[in-house]
Amino acid sequence: MVVHQKKKQRQRFLMSKSTHYVVANTMKHALEIYNNESRSELMYLLSLADAVLSFESDNANIVMEKCFCVEVRTWKKKNTVRLQPQGFIFFEENQARMLLWVKFIPKSLNGVVVD
């Protein structure tokens, strides 16, 4: 899955277009973003407490396909904890998988485990 940090002004995306391995950790109520599938290096840890799930729109206010946005209040980049709100945009080429993520995240917010 490709993950971008949402920028407030001008440029829409802040991070590079590299693919990351994303894990929804229901025990921590967080999204873990790793640099690869082996999970050797944790890049970001996004707290889902008070997070907001939404869809991203382009400049013409048309909802973009194959992506969703998670606005978090608390997040961690490597070893630095950030307490300011930040949006992260997730791109998934497989539309069905993207919809599964969108269905799963609200359940994770409520502590419900999905098989």
Secondary structure by P-SEA (a helix, b strand, c coil): cbbbcccccccccccccbbbbbbbcccccbbbbccccccccccbbbbcccbbbbbbbcccccccccbbbbbbccccccccccccbbbbbbbbccaaaaaaaaacaaaaaaccccc
